Amino acid sequence: MGPVELAVADLQRSISYYEQALGLQVQRRESSDASLGAGGQELLRLVERPGAKPARGFSGLYHFALLLPQRADLARFLAHAARERVPLVGLSDHFVSEAIYLSDPDEHGIEIYWDRPRELWEGQVAQRMTTLPLDVSSLLGELQDPTTEPFKGLPALTSMGHVHLRVSEIPATIAFYRDVLGFDLTAALGGQAAFLAAGGYHHHIGANTWESAGAGQAGQDSATLLRASVLLPDEQAVRSAADAAAAAGYEPVAVAGGVQIADPSGNPLLLADGA
């Protein structure tokens, strides 16, 4: 997965949050938009919509998830959040990963996580992936002294591990991401949630109807998902995905950087050459 683009109500407020709470760095800033990342890698694009309201009850973003390379990196982030009193909304052990959840000033969901070794869960995601309380003591045990461990921002190898979407219904979502774009369905929770991935990963795309069953997209006055990016191996893969989408009745549009398409819930995706 590539950068996620979000509408925000107050660009400076959002930049301050992502710099101070998450430790991202501004890579580019214009009057009404900015890009942030880690180690030179772009992860997030923010576009200001002055006065925009949180997009509750609509299809859109549930959370974007930043993948850290090592467990100690997650421990450093948690120690930083505790020292700086960064508000958290959850701490979970999913067996495949350990995760910390936050919400930004516009109520965009954020997950910061690391993966357990792939040999523990690959091919067993449906059986293994769960949600249990995070063992905070064990995690902080990665550090010599959590009270003084330096936090210099998210590490250079941080990546967009997955994007979890709010959708209007699960069957159509699975049909689009699996049967049209070619992701594998790795796990599902009845008609409430689905997890899809490429290359044996536990999930690159999550989808649920917990807050959005039957709902469409939020309006132009909302702080909402503007698009998520799917990075494909090369330009031919982008063309093939766009052709498959067109054959299935979707309407891919050529844009700067790739091809844009909306999933059945209207969530915008950029299909881009990740080479």
KEMAR-892043 format. One record per residue: x, y, z of N, C-alpha, C, O in turn. Coordinates in steps of 0.1 Angstrom, whole numbers. Atoms other than C-alpha are relative to their C-alpha. Layout:
N
[[X Y Z] [X Y Z] [X Y Z] [X Y Z]]
...
END
This chain:
275
[[8 -12 0] [0 0 0] [9 12 0] [20 12 5]]
[[-7 -12 1] [11 35 -7] [-6 11 8] [-14 8 17]]
[[5 -11 -8] [3 70 7] [-15 0 1] [-22 -3 -9]]
[[15 -3 -2] [-32 78 21] [-2 15 0] [6 22 6]]
[[3 -14 1] [-47 111 13] [-13 3 7] [-23 -3 5]]
[[11 -3 -9] [-71 127 38] [-3 15 -1] [5 24 -3]]
[[5 -14 -2] [-92 159 40] [0 3 15] [-4 -5 23]]
[[-1 -4 -14] [-86 178 72] [-6 14 1] [-6 22 -8]]
[[6 -13 -2] [-103 208 87] [10 12 2] [7 23 -2]]
[[-10 -10 -3] [-72 227 98] [14 -6 -3] [19 -14 5]]
[[-13 6 4] [-39 219 80] [11 1 11] [17 -9 14]]
[[-11 -2 -9] [-16 234 106] [-3 -9 13] [7 -14 19]]
[[4 8 -12] [-35 216 135] [4 -15 -3] [10 -21 5]]
[[-3 14 4] [-31 183 116] [15 -3 -1] [20 -13 4]]
[[-15 2 1] [6 188 108] [6 0 14] [15 -9 17]]
[[-5 0 -14] [13 196 145] [-2 -13 6] [6 -19 13]]
[[4 13 -6] [-5 165 156] [9 -11 -6] [15 -19 2]]
[[-7 11 5] [13 142 132] [15 1 2] [22 -9 3]]
[[-14 -2 -3] [47 157 139] [2 -3 15] [12 -11 18]]
[[-2 2 -14] [43 157 177] [-4 -13 6] [3 -19 14]]
[[5 12 -6] [22 127 184] [6 -12 -7] [9 -22 0]]
[[-5 12 7] [34 103 157] [15 1 -4] [22 -9 -6]]
[[-14 -1 3] [68 117 149] [3 -1 -15] [13 -5 -20]]
[[-2 -1 15] [63 121 111] [6 13 -3] [6 23 5]]
[[-7 -12 5] [82 147 91] [-7 6 -12] [-11 -2 -21]]
[[5 -6 12] [68 172 67] [10 -1 -11] [21 3 -10]]
[[-9 1 11] [82 165 33] [-3 11 -11] [6 16 -18]]
[[4 -11 9] [63 192 13] [-12 7 6] [-21 0 12]]
[[12 -7 -4] [39 219 22] [-3 12 -9] [5 19 -13]]
[[5 -11 7] [18 242 2] [-11 8 8] [-12 5 20]]
[[9 -8 -8] [-9 267 13] [-12 -8 5] [-16 -6 16]]
[[12 8 -4] [-37 241 15] [2 -15 0] [-7 -23 2]]
[[-2 14 0] [-20 207 14] [15 -3 4] [23 6 3]]
[[-14 3 -4] [11 189 27] [2 -15 -1] [-8 -23 0]]
[[-4 14 -1] [29 155 26] [9 -2 12] [17 6 15]]
[[-9 3 -12] [44 138 56] [4 -15 -2] [-2 -23 -9]]
[[-5 13 1] [65 107 60] [10 -3 10] [12 4 20]]
[[-11 4 -9] [94 89 76] [12 -5 -8] [10 -12 -18]]
[[-11 4 8] [129 85 63] [0 3 -15] [6 -4 -23]]
[[1 -3 14] [121 102 31] [-11 -7 -8] [-14 -4 -19]]
[[11 8 7] [92 78 23] [-13 8 3] [-17 10 15]]
[[13 -7 -2] [58 96 18] [-10 -10 5] [-11 -21 -1]]
[[10 8 -6] [31 81 39] [-14 6 0] [-24 -1 -1]]
[[12 -7 -2] [4 107 42] [-1 13 -7] [9 20 -8]]
[[3 -12 7] [-11 135 22] [-12 7 7] [-22 0 8]]
[[11 -7 -7] [-33 161 39] [-5 12 -9] [4 20 -13]]
[[5 -11 8] [-56 185 20] [-10 7 9] [-19 1 15]]
[[8 -8 -9] [-73 213 39] [-14 3 -6] [-15 7 -17]]
[[14 -4 3] [-111 217 38] [-4 8 13] [-9 2 22]]
[[3 -8 -12] [-116 246 63] [-14 -2 6] [-24 -2 -1]]
[[13 2 -7] [-142 238 89] [-6 -13 -3] [-18 -16 2]]
[[5 14 3] [-147 202 76] [-4 -7 13] [4 -6 23]]
[[5 7 -12] [-166 180 101] [4 -15 -1] [6 -20 -12]]
[[-3 14 1] [-156 144 110] [-11 -8 -7] [-23 -5 -6]]
[[9 7 8] [-172 119 87] [-5 -13 7] [-1 -24 4]]
[[6 11 -8] [-191 97 112] [-12 -6 -8] [-20 1 -14]]
[[12 7 5] [-215 70 99] [0 -1 -15] [-10 -5 -21]]
[[-1 1 14] [-203 71 63] [10 -11 -4] [19 -15 4]]
[[-11 7 6] [-182 48 41] [12 9 0] [11 21 -1]]
[[-12 -8 0] [-146 59 41] [11 -7 7] [13 -19 6]]
[[-12 6 -7] [-115 54 63] [-4 -5 14] [-10 3 21]]
[[1 5 -14] [-117 32 94] [14 3 7] [14 10 17]]
[[-14 -4 -4] [-79 35 99] [10 -3 -11] [8 -12 -19]]
[[-11 4 7] [-47 36 81] [11 -5 10] [11 -1 21]]
[[-9 7 -9] [-19 15 95] [14 1 -4] [18 -3 -15]]
[[-15 -1 3] [18 23 97] [7 -11 7] [7 -14 19]]
[[-8 12 -4] [40 -7 99] [14 3 4] [21 9 -4]]
[[-14 -2 -5] [72 -5 120] [8 -12 -2] [3 -23 -2]]
[[-8 12 3] [101 -27 113] [3 -9 11] [5 -21 9]]
[[-4 8 -11] [109 -39 148] [-9 2 12] [-16 12 13]]
[[8 -1 -12] [91 -46 180] [5 11 9] [-3 18 15]]
[[-5 -11 -8] [114 -22 198] [-4 13 -5] [-6 23 3]]
[[5 -13 5] [102 6 175] [-14 2 5] [-17 14 9]]
[[14 -2 -6] [66 0 187] [1 3 15] [-6 11 20]]
[[-2 -3 -14] [79 0 223] [4 14 2] [-1 21 11]]
[[-4 -14 -1] [96 33 217] [-12 10 -2] [-13 20 5]]
[[11 -9 2] [65 48 203] [-10 0 12] [-15 10 16]]
[[9 0 -11] [44 36 232] [5 7 12] [-2 14 19]]
[[-7 -8 -11] [69 50 257] [-2 15 -2] [-4 22 7]]
[[1 -14 4] [68 83 239] [-15 4 2] [-17 15 8]]
[[14 -4 -2] [30 83 239] [-4 1 14] [-12 10 18]]
[[3 -1 -14] [29 76 276] [6 13 6] [-1 19 14]]
[[-7 -12 -5] [54 103 284] [-7 13 -4] [-8 22 4]]
[[6 -12 6] [37 129 262] [-15 1 2] [-21 10 -3]]
[[15 1 -2] [2 118 272] [-8 2 -13] [-18 9 -14]]
[[7 1 12] [-8 112 236] [-12 -9 2] [-11 -20 6]]
[[12 8 -2] [-44 100 237] [0 -12 -9] [3 -11 -21]]
[[1 12 8] [-48 64 226] [-14 -5 1] [-22 -2 10]]
[[14 5 0] [-80 46 217] [0 -15 0] [-11 -22 1]]
[[0 14 -1] [-68 10 218] [14 -5 0] [23 1 -6]]
[[-13 7 0] [-39 -14 224] [-4 -15 -1] [-10 -21 8]]
[[4 14 3] [-43 -49 209] [11 -9 -5] [21 -5 -11]]
[[-8 11 6] [-26 -82 202] [-8 -7 -9] [-18 -14 -5]]
[[7 7 10] [-38 -96 170] [6 -14 -4] [2 -19 -14]]
[[-9 12 2] [-14 -126 171] [9 2 -12] [21 0 -11]]
[[-9 -3 11] [-2 -117 136] [8 13 2] [18 15 -4]]
[[-7 -13 -2] [8 -83 150] [-4 5 14] [-13 0 20]]
[[3 -8 -12] [8 -60 180] [-3 14 -5] [5 20 -13]]
[[5 -12 6] [-10 -27 175] [-4 10 11] [-9 7 21]]
[[4 -11 -8] [-16 7 191] [-9 9 -9] [-5 12 -21]]
[[10 -8 8] [-46 28 179] [-2 14 6] [-1 16 18]]
[[2 -14 -4] [-51 65 179] [-11 6 -10] [-15 0 -19]]
[[10 -7 8] [-75 91 164] [5 14 -1] [8 21 9]]
[[-6 -14 1] [-63 124 149] [-11 10 2] [-22 7 6]]
[[9 -10 -4] [-80 157 154] [-13 0 -8] [-23 6 -4]]
[[12 1 9] [-105 150 125] [-6 -13 2] [-16 -17 -6]]
[[6 14 -3] [-113 115 139] [4 -10 -11] [-3 -20 -12]]
[[-5 11 9] [-93 97 112] [7 -10 9] [15 -7 17]]
[[-6 10 -8] [-83 64 127] [14 -3 -5] [17 -3 -17]]
[[-14 3 3] [-46 55 129] [4 -13 8] [-1 -15 19]]
[[-6 11 -6] [-29 22 137] [15 0 -1] [20 3 -13]]
[[-15 1 0] [8 19 146] [3 -15 4] [-1 -19 15]]
[[-1 15 -3] [19 -18 145] [14 -5 -5] [21 1 -13]]
[[-11 8 5] [47 -43 140] [-6 -14 -2] [-15 -19 5]]
[[4 13 3] [43 -78 125] [8 -10 8] [21 -9 9]]
[[-7 12 -4] [52 -110 143] [6 -7 -12] [1 -6 -23]]
[[-6 7 11] [74 -133 122] [-10 -7 -9] [-19 -14 -4]]
[[9 5 9] [56 -144 91] [-2 -15 1] [-13 -21 -1]]
[[1 15 -1] [63 -181 97] [-10 -4 11] [-14 -16 11]]
[[10 3 -11] [40 -179 128] [-14 0 -5] [-23 -7 1]]
[[14 -2 4] [9 -170 108] [-3 -2 -14] [-14 -3 -18]]
[[3 1 14] [13 -173 71] [-7 -12 -4] [-4 -23 1]]
[[9 11 4] [-14 -194 56] [-10 -4 11] [-18 -13 9]]
[[9 4 -11] [-32 -195 89] [-7 13 6] [-12 13 17]]
[[6 -13 -5] [-46 -159 91] [-14 -1 5] [-17 4 16]]
[[14 1 -4] [-82 -169 93] [-1 -7 14] [-10 -4 22]]
[[1 8 -12] [-75 -193 122] [8 8 11] [4 7 23]]
[[-8 -6 -10] [-49 -171 140] [-3 14 4] [-2 18 15]]
[[2 -14 -3] [-58 -135 137] [-12 2 10] [-23 -3 8]]
[[10 -2 -11] [-77 -123 168] [2 14 5] [10 22 0]]
[[-2 -13 -7] [-80 -93 191] [0 -3 15] [-11 -7 21]]
[[-2 2 -14] [-67 -96 226] [7 12 6] [13 20 -1]]
[[-7 -11 -6] [-54 -71 251] [15 0 -2] [21 -11 -2]]
[[-15 -1 2] [-18 -59 244] [7 -2 13] [3 4 23]]
[[-9 2 -12] [8 -71 269] [10 12 1] [21 11 -5]]
[[-8 -13 0] [21 -36 276] [14 -2 7] [24 3 3]]
[[-13 2 -8] [47 -48 302] [10 -8 -9] [22 -4 -9]]
[[-9 7 9] [62 -73 277] [5 9 -11] [17 9 -14]]
[[-5 -9 10] [63 -47 250] [10 10 5] [21 11 -1]]
[[-10 -9 -5] [80 -21 271] [13 -6 5] [23 0 7]]
[[-12 8 -4] [104 -48 283] [10 0 -11] [22 -4 -9]]
[[-10 -1 10] [121 -43 249] [10 11 2] [20 11 -4]]
[[-8 -12 -2] [135 -11 262] [8 -1 14] [2 -7 23]]
[[-8 1 -13] [162 -7 289] [-7 9 11] [-8 5 22]]
[[7 -8 -9] [143 22 305] [-10 8 -8] [-7 19 -14]]
[[10 -7 8] [110 33 289] [-2 15 4] [-6 23 -4]]
[[2 -13 -5] [110 65 310] [10 10 -7] [7 22 -8]]
[[-10 -8 5] [141 78 293] [4 -4 -15] [12 3 -21]]
[[-4 5 14] [143 59 259] [-3 11 -10] [-15 16 -10]]
[[3 -10 9] [147 85 232] [-10 -4 -11] [-10 -15 -15]]
[[9 2 11] [120 89 206] [3 11 -11] [1 22 -8]]
[[-5 -10 10] [133 105 174] [-9 -1 -13] [-5 2 -24]]
[[10 1 11] [101 99 153] [0 -14 -5] [7 -23 -1]]
[[2 13 5] [89 69 134] [13 -4 -9] [18 5 -16]]
[[-13 4 7] [119 49 119] [-1 1 -15] [-12 1 -21]]
[[-1 -3 15] [130 53 83] [-7 -11 -8] [-12 -8 -19]]
[[7 11 8] [116 19 72] [-14 -2 3] [-20 -12 -1]]
[[15 0 -2] [81 27 84] [-7 0 -14] [-3 7 -23]]
[[7 1 13] [56 18 56] [-15 0 3] [-19 -2 14]]
[[14 1 -1] [19 19 49] [-4 -15 0] [-4 -21 -11]]
[[1 15 -1] [12 -17 61] [-14 -4 -6] [-15 -14 -13]]
[[14 3 5] [-26 -17 54] [-9 12 2] [-6 21 9]]
[[11 -10 -1] [-57 4 50] [-13 -7 3] [-17 -16 -4]]
[[13 6 -4] [-89 -5 68] [-11 10 -3] [-11 21 1]]
[[11 -9 5] [-121 9 52] [-13 -3 7] [-16 -14 11]]
[[14 2 -3] [-156 15 63] [-7 -2 -13] [-6 6 -23]]
[[7 3 13] [-179 0 36] [-14 -2 3] [-19 -4 14]]
[[15 2 -2] [-216 -3 30] [-4 -14 1] [-14 -17 7]]
[[3 15 -1] [-216 -41 25] [12 -8 -3] [21 -4 -10]]
[[-11 8 2] [-192 -69 26] [0 -8 -12] [11 -9 -19]]
[[-1 8 12] [-201 -92 -3] [4 7 -12] [13 2 -19]]
[[-5 -8 12] [-197 -65 -29] [14 4 1] [22 5 -8]]
[[-14 -4 -2] [-165 -54 -13] [10 -12 -3] [20 -10 -9]]
[[-8 11 3] [-151 -89 -14] [1 -3 -15] [12 -5 -21]]
[[0 2 14] [-162 -93 -50] [9 10 -8] [15 6 -18]]
[[-8 -10 7] [-144 -61 -60] [15 -3 3] [23 -4 -7]]
[[-14 1 -4] [-111 -66 -41] [6 -13 -4] [17 -14 -8]]
[[-5 13 4] [-108 -103 -47] [-2 -4 -15] [8 -7 -21]]
[[3 6 14] [-125 -111 -80] [4 10 -11] [6 6 -22]]
[[-4 -10 10] [-117 -78 -98] [15 4 1] [22 2 -9]]
[[-14 -4 -1] [-84 -66 -84] [10 -11 3] [22 -9 1]]
[[-8 12 -1] [-71 -100 -75] [7 -2 14] [16 -10 15]]
[[-4 3 -14] [-65 -98 -37] [-5 -14 4] [-15 -18 -1]]
[[5 12 -7] [-68 -130 -17] [-8 3 12] [-4 12 20]]
[[8 -2 -13] [-95 -132 10] [7 -8 10] [8 -21 9]]
[[-8 7 -10] [-75 -141 41] [-8 -3 12] [-5 -13 20]]
[[8 3 -12] [-102 -139 68] [-13 8 -2] [-13 19 -9]]
[[13 -7 0] [-139 -128 72] [-7 -2 13] [-6 -13 19]]
[[9 1 -11] [-163 -121 100] [-14 1 -4] [-20 11 -3]]
[[14 0 5] [-196 -131 85] [-2 11 -10] [7 13 -19]]
[[3 -11 9] [-212 -102 68] [5 14 6] [1 24 1]]
[[-4 -12 -7] [-194 -77 91] [13 6 -4] [16 18 -4]]
[[-13 -4 3] [-158 -76 81] [7 -10 -9] [4 -22 -9]]
[[-8 9 8] [-133 -90 56] [14 6 -1] [16 18 1]]
[[-14 -4 1] [-95 -89 52] [6 -7 -12] [4 -19 -15]]
[[-5 4 13] [-77 -92 19] [14 4 -2] [19 14 4]]
[[-14 -3 1] [-41 -93 9] [6 -6 -13] [-1 -14 -20]]
[[-8 6 11] [-15 -101 -18] [13 -5 6] [18 -1 16]]
[[-13 6 -4] [16 -122 -15] [1 -7 13] [12 -7 19]]
[[0 7 -12] [6 -141 15] [0 8 13] [1 3 24]]
[[1 -9 -12] [3 -111 39] [-13 -2 7] [-22 -8 1]]
[[12 2 -7] [-23 -111 66] [-11 9 -5] [-22 4 -6]]
[[10 -8 8] [-41 -81 51] [6 13 -4] [13 20 4]]
[[-3 -13 5] [-34 -51 30] [-13 9 0] [-12 21 1]]
[[13 -6 -1] [-71 -42 29] [-9 -6 10] [-11 -18 10]]
[[10 4 -10] [-95 -44 58] [-13 7 -4] [-12 18 -9]]
[[13 -7 3] [-132 -36 54] [-10 -5 11] [-11 -16 14]]
[[11 4 -10] [-161 -35 79] [-12 9 -2] [-11 20 -8]]
[[13 -8 0] [-197 -23 82] [-4 4 14] [-16 7 16]]
[[3 -2 -13] [-196 -17 119] [-7 14 2] [-15 15 11]]
[[5 -13 -1] [-203 20 115] [-6 5 -13] [-10 17 -14]]
[[3 -5 13] [-213 22 79] [-9 -9 -9] [-10 -7 -21]]
[[9 9 8] [-238 -5 68] [-10 8 -8] [-17 16 -2]]
[[9 -7 9] [-257 7 38] [3 15 -2] [-5 21 -9]]
[[-3 -14 1] [-240 41 40] [8 3 -13] [16 -5 -17]]
[[-9 -5 11] [-225 61 11] [11 9 5] [15 8 17]]
[[-11 -9 -4] [-197 87 11] [-5 12 7] [-16 17 4]]
[[2 -13 -6] [-195 118 32] [0 11 -10] [6 9 -21]]
[[1 -12 9] [-201 152 16] [13 7 -1] [23 4 6]]
[[-12 -8 2] [-176 177 4] [4 9 12] [15 15 13]]
[[-3 -8 -12] [-178 195 38] [5 -9 11] [5 -4 23]]
[[-4 9 -10] [-164 165 56] [15 -3 -1] [22 -2 -11]]
[[-14 5 -1] [-129 154 68] [-1 -15 -3] [-4 -22 6]]
[[2 14 4] [-128 121 50] [11 -5 -9] [21 3 -12]]
[[-10 6 9] [-107 97 29] [-2 6 -14] [-12 5 -20]]
[[-1 -5 14] [-97 113 -4] [4 -11 -10] [-1 -12 -21]]
[[-3 12 7] [-80 82 -16] [11 -8 7] [19 -2 14]]
[[-11 9 -4] [-58 52 -7] [7 -4 -12] [1 -4 -23]]
[[-8 4 11] [-30 40 -29] [3 -15 1] [7 -20 11]]
[[-5 14 2] [-24 4 -41] [11 0 -10] [10 4 -21]]
[[-12 0 8] [11 0 -54] [2 -14 -7] [3 -24 0]]
[[-1 12 8] [14 -26 -82] [14 -2 -5] [21 8 -5]]
[[-14 2 3] [46 -42 -95] [5 8 -11] [17 12 -11]]
[[-5 -7 12] [48 -23 -128] [-12 6 -7] [-24 4 -3]]
[[11 -7 8] [28 -2 -153] [-9 -10 -7] [-21 -7 -8]]
[[9 10 6] [15 -33 -170] [-10 -6 10] [-22 -8 6]]
[[9 4 -11] [0 -45 -137] [-11 10 2] [-23 7 5]]
[[10 -11 -2] [-17 -11 -134] [-11 -1 -11] [-23 0 -9]]
[[9 1 11] [-32 -14 -169] [-9 -12 1] [-21 -12 -2]]
[[8 12 -1] [-43 -50 -163] [-11 2 10] [-22 -3 8]]
[[10 -2 -10] [-61 -40 -131] [-11 9 -4] [-23 7 -2]]
[[9 -9 5] [-77 -11 -147] [-9 -6 -11] [-22 -4 -11]]
[[8 7 10] [-89 -33 -176] [-10 -9 6] [-21 -10 2]]
[[9 9 -7] [-103 -58 -152] [-12 7 6] [-23 3 6]]
[[11 -8 -6] [-122 -31 -134] [-10 5 -10] [-22 4 -8]]
[[9 -5 11] [-136 -17 -166] [-9 -11 -5] [-21 -9 -7]]
[[8 12 4] [-147 -52 -177] [-11 -3 10] [-21 -9 6]]
[[10 4 -11] [-165 -56 -144] [-11 11 2] [-19 10 11]]
[[10 -11 -1] [-185 -23 -149] [4 12 8] [-4 21 10]]
[[-5 -12 -7] [-163 1 -129] [5 10 -10] [6 7 -22]]
[[-4 -11 10] [-150 33 -144] [14 6 5] [14 16 11]]
[[-14 -5 -3] [-112 37 -140] [3 12 -8] [-1 13 -20]]
[[-3 -12 7] [-99 71 -148] [15 3 1] [21 2 12]]
[[-15 -3 0] [-63 80 -158] [2 13 7] [-4 23 4]]
[[-3 -13 -7] [-49 106 -134] [15 0 2] [22 -9 -1]]
[[-15 -1 -2] [-14 118 -125] [4 -10 10] [-2 -11 21]]
[[-5 11 -9] [4 89 -109] [-6 -13 -2] [-1 -23 5]]
[[6 13 2] [-18 61 -121] [-14 0 -5] [-18 9 -13]]
[[14 2 3] [-54 51 -124] [-8 1 12] [-6 -6 22]]
[[9 -1 -12] [-82 61 -100] [-13 -7 -2] [-18 -7 -14]]
[[13 7 1] [-112 40 -93] [-6 0 14] [1 1 24]]
[[8 1 -13] [-139 38 -66] [-5 -14 2] [-9 -21 -7]]
[[5 13 -3] [-148 6 -48] [-15 0 1] [-21 11 -1]]
[[15 -1 -1] [-185 -4 -44] [-6 9 10] [-18 13 9]]
[[5 -9 -10] [-188 18 -14] [4 15 -3] [1 24 5]]
[[-5 -13 4] [-173 48 -33] [13 4 6] [18 15 4]]
[[-14 -3 -5] [-139 46 -15] [10 2 -11] [11 -8 -19]]
[[-9 -2 11] [-114 61 -39] [14 -6 2] [20 -6 12]]
[[-13 7 0] [-83 41 -48] [9 6 -12] [3 8 -23]]
[[-10 -3 11] [-52 51 -68] [8 -13 -2] [14 -18 7]]
[[-8 11 5] [-37 22 -87] [12 5 -6] [12 12 -16]]
[[-12 -6 4] [-1 31 -91] [12 -10 -2] [12 -21 4]]
[[-12 8 2] [32 17 -104] [9 2 12] [14 13 14]]
[[-9 -1 -11] [52 9 -73] [14 -4 -2] [22 -4 7]]
[[-14 4 3] [84 -1 -91] [9 12 3] [21 11 1]]
END
